[in-house]
Amino acid sequence: MGVFFKRFFLFALVNVMVVVSLSLVLNLLGVRGYLTPYGIDFEKLAVFCLVWGMGGSLISLGLSRIMAKMMMGVQVVDPQTRDSELADLVARIHHLSRAAGLTTMPEVGIYDSPELNAFATGPTRSRALVAVSTGLLSRMSRDEVDGVLGHEVAHVANGDMVTMTLVQGVINAFVMFLARVLAFVVGQAMRGRDEEDRGGSPWVNTLLVFVFEIFFSFLGMVIVAWFSRYREYRADAGGARLAGRESMIGALRALQRNFGIEPETQTPESVKAFQISGRGGFLALFSTHPPLEERIARLEQMR
């Protein structure tokens, strides 16, 4: 329970920081309301939605490396460490990073967990963190671990953390904008003909915004999940080029072998590298990772 409360506290703290920061930005921009007695001020609404939609995502990206360390208990490995195993891990990640064209080496971290997991995070390619679990290092072969490391380095080299943040921010802004426009239109259609009711009920408007945001958020999740699956295929291909196709395929097959026997963990979705997508049918639209068999098949077809 201690880990849960720690993560809950950090999550709440970050959200409070986001709300306070974005509220100050909106006040500095002079955006205090987008509804007028004559309708919607679309310029103010666009600024409002852009600040809230993009701002939260960008702040989360900026804090991603720090939050990952705190939430997962990641210990950054000193490149000058005298521990031969850790020094070897750093050397392998740096070798893959140079092969990927990175000029600034990512931080290398390790955290205590029995699960097979690794992740890459950070606000930019030059301020990235690649972290691996102790379970992955102990339960995978050297070649399989290299496949995982290549996959994560490919995420850094492709700039996936920034790209996904921008995609999510744009989707958030569109969701907020469309929800508020439709809420206003529906609210005006529902209001009485009394001249005093020109603005409509604020409670009705709030409820409509809430309903439309839920609806458009689901549609946005489908778009974000599709793009995430696309970037996973790209990272697999990048990992195959960096570490070797057989190493990348071996890493994915190791996950197949362990599917169903993975220990229960509290790893946040944002730092899961190799989720196994067991969803089918309609729910597959919301999967952020493609099924392992499809990822393996694509790699086998690569030249």
N, C-alpha and C positions, 0 to 999 in steps of 0.2 A: 504493500500500500504506500510505502514511503516514496517509491519511484513514481507511482501514479500521482500523488499530491505534488511532487516536485515538477512533473511535467504540466500538471494542471495550473500550478502557480506561474510557471514560465509562460504558458499559453495565455493566461489572463493578463500577465504583465505586458506582454508584447501587444496584445489587443488594446489595452488601455493606452499604451504609447502611440499606437497607430491612430486611435480616435482623437487623442489630444493633438497630435502633430497635424493631422489633416484638418481638424477644426480650425487650428491657428492659420493654416495656409489659406483656407477658404475665407476667413475673416480678413486676412491681409489682401486678398484679391477682391474683397468687397462683395462676395457672393453670400448673401444671407437669406435668400429665398428666391425661388423661381416662379412661384405662383403670384399673379397679379389680379386685380379686379377685372382685367380684360382678357385673361387667359394665361398661357404659359410664356415665359420669357425663355425662348429656346437657347439663346446664347448663354444665359446663366445656368440653365439646366445642363447644357453640354459641358460647361466648366465644372459644375458640381459633380456630374457622373464621372468625368475624366479624372478628377482629383481623387475621388473615393475609389474608383475602379482600379486605376493604375497605381495610386499612392500606396495602398495597402500591400499590393504585390511587390512593389519596388522596395518598400521598407523590409518586408519579409525576406526578400532576396539579399538585401544588405546585411541582415542579421543571420543569414542561413548558416554560415560556417560556425559562428559563435553558438547559435542555438543547438546545432547538431552535436557540438562538443559537450554542451551542458546536459542535454536531454539523454544522450546515449552514453555519456561517460567516456568519450573518446580521449585517449591519451596520445598526444602528438609525439612521434618518434624523432628524436634528435638525429639528424643525418650523421653526426659524429659518434653515435652510440657505439659502445664496445660489445654490445650483445650481437653475436654473429648472425643469429636468425633475423633479428630486427634490421640489422645493417643490410642483410641480403634482401629483405623486403623493400627497403628504401631504394636500394640499387636497382632492383627490377622495375619498380614504378618509374624511377627517373630515366631508366633506359627506354622504356616504352614511351615516356613523355617526350624525350628528345626525338624518337622515331616519328612521333605524331606531329612534330614541328613546334612544340612548345618551347619557348625561350626561358620562361620562368617555371621552375619545378613546383608542382603542387606540394602542399604539406601532406605528410603520410601519417595516418593515425590507426590505432588499433583499439578495439573495445571488447570487453568480456561478454560474450553471448554464445550459447550453444548452437544458434541457428546458422545456416549457410547464407551469409549476407555480406554485401559490400556496397558502398555508395560513394558518389561524388557530389560535392556541393560547393558553394562559394559564389560570390557576386560577380566575379570575372574570371577569365582564363588565367590571369596572373595572380589571382588570390583564391585558388581552389584548394579543396581538401579531398583526398581519397582515403577512405577508411575501410578497414576490413574487420570482420568478427574473428574471434579466436576459434569459433566453431568451424568457420570456413577454412582457416589455415590448418586445422588438425584433421579435418574430415575429407579434404580434397587432395588430389595428387598435385605435384608441383606444376605440371603442364596445365591441369584444370584451373589451378589458381591463376596462372598466367593468363588464361582466357578471360577470367573474371576481371583481372586487373586491366587487361587490354580494353575490355568493354567500358570500364569506368573512365579510363584515360581518354577513350574516344568521345565519351560524353563531354569531357572538359574541352577537348580540342574542337569539337563541333559547336561549342558554346551553347549546349542544350539548356543549361540552367537559366541563362539570360533569355533565350528564345521562348522557353516555356513560361517564364514570368511575363514576358510581353504579351504572349498569346492569352494567358489567363487574365491579365489586366485589361486588354481590349475587350474580351468577352464580358468581364465584369461591368465595364463601362456601358456596353451595349445593353446588357440585361437591365441595368438601372435606368437607362434612358428610355428604352421601350416600355418598361413596366410603368414608369411615371406618366408617359404620354398616354398610354392606353387607359390607365387609371383615371386620368383627367377626362378623357373622352367619354368613358363609361359613366363616370360620376356626373358629368354634365347631362348625359342622356337620362339619368335616373332622377335628377333633381326636380323639385317642383317648379311651377311657373312663377311662383312668388318672386318679385324683384329682389327681396331681401335674401333669397336663397341663391343669389348669383354665384357665390363661391362654392356652393355645395357643402356637405358635411365633412369636416376634417377627419372624423372617425371612419366614414365610408371610404374616403380617399386613401387613408392609411391601410385599411383592410384590403382594398383593391391593389394597392402597390405591393403589399405582402403576397397576395395570391399570384399576381402576374410575375413577381420576381422568382417565386418558386417554380412556376411553369417555364419561364425563359432560362432559369438556372439549369434545369434538367436538359434543355436543348443545348445549352452551352457546355454542359458536362460531356455530351456526346462528341462535340467538336474537339474539346481539349483531350479527351480520351483517344480519339482517332489520331490526333497529332502526336500524342505520347507514344502510341503503338508504332507510328512511323519512325519516331526518333529511336525507339528500341531496336528496330530492324537496322537502322543506320549504325547504331553503336555496336550491334553484333558484327556487322560487316567491317567496321573499323577495328574491332577487337580481333577479327580473323586476320586482317592485314598486319596488325601490329604483333600479335602473339602467335599467329599461325591458325589456319582454319581448323585443324584437328584439335588444337587446344581449346578453341572457342566451342566447338561442337562437344568436346569432352566435358566442358563446364556445364553446358545445358543438360547433357545426359546425366551428369551427376545429380542435378536437381531432380530430374525425372526419377532416378533411383530412390531419392529421399522423399519424394512426394507422398504425403500421408503420414510420414513418420517424423516430420519436423517438429521440434519442441514448441510448446506454446510460448509466445513472446509478446512483448508490448512495444514492438518496434513501430514507430509512426510510419504512416504510408509514405510520407515525403522522403524517407531515407531507406526505403526498400528498393534494392537494386534489381533483384531477379524474382519478382512476384510470379507465381504460377497461376495462370489464368484458367480457372476451372469453370468459368461462366460460359453458358451456351445460349443460343437463341437471342432474345431481346436484350438480356443482361450483358451479352458480349459487347454491346455498343458502349458500355460504361467501363470496360476493362482498360486499364492503362498499359498493360503488358499483353502482347500476343501470346497465344498458347505455345508451349514449349515445342510441341511437335512441328508447328508451322515455322518457328524460328530455326529449328534444326534443318528442316527441309530446304529452306531458303539458302542456308549456308552450304548444304550439300550440292546445291545447284550452281554455286559460285565457281567461276573459273579461277 
